Amino acid sequence: MIGLDVPRLGVAILIFLINLPFGYYRVRFRKFSRPWGRTIYLPILLNVLTRRFILHWDWTAIPYLFTGAILGHLLGGFWGRKREGRSPS
């Protein structure tokens, strides 16, 4: 049976909540433009810095945090497109 790592799951939820507004804000920009890229790479940078230098976790935490970041961006983008009345492109 797979064990549940509660601290990493909690940080993944926090990463998810941080990425929601970035995903929401990302839909305002043209794809692959500089501001669009910043809304993607800024939270990734924060994620890596937090994992490596603040929490001192190794690479085994990456699946938890990566999943939280991707889900936050996807749901934030979906929410942003829905609020602005845009179709997915």
Sequence and secondary structure as in RCSB ss.txt:
>XXXX:A:sequence
MIGLDVPRLGVAILIFLINLPFGYYRVRFRKFSRPWGRTIYLPILLNVLTRRFILHWDWTAIPYLFTGAILGHLL
GGFWGRKREGRSPS
>XXXX:A:secstr
     HHHHHHHHHHHHHHHHHHHHHTTS TTSHHHHHHHHHHHHHHHHIIIIIS   GGGHHHHHHHHHHHHHH
HHHHHHHHHT    
